Amino acid sequence: MDLQLRNRPDTVVIIAAWNQLEKTIECLRSFWGSDEERFDVLLVDNGSDPPIGPQLLEQFPELQILRSEKNLGFSAGYNVGIREVLRAGYTYQFILN
């Protein structure tokens, strides 16, 4: 995946999700949409079956999604996201669970 700094923020929020579409939607709605928004969001779809990314993009088109074909577990799922955002050049990573 090639993450792109969409809004040129220094901060990215990383969320790992597995088979919990409704909870993930509630999570995203709880903090996204502020006028003061200064962060990007990366969702690591941690092997959900079926993948939840396409449904999330319908409601949150600015969401960036990184898909793992299998559930890597809590730590490894977040580590995949952290490695990717470091490669993309973000200064700060906020891990949201």
Secondary structure, 3 states (H helix, E strand, C coil): CCCCCCCCCCEEEEEEECCCHHHHHHHHHHHCCCCCCCEEEEEEEECCCCCCHHHHHHHCCCCEEEEECCCCCHHHHHHHHHHHHHHHCCCEEEEEC
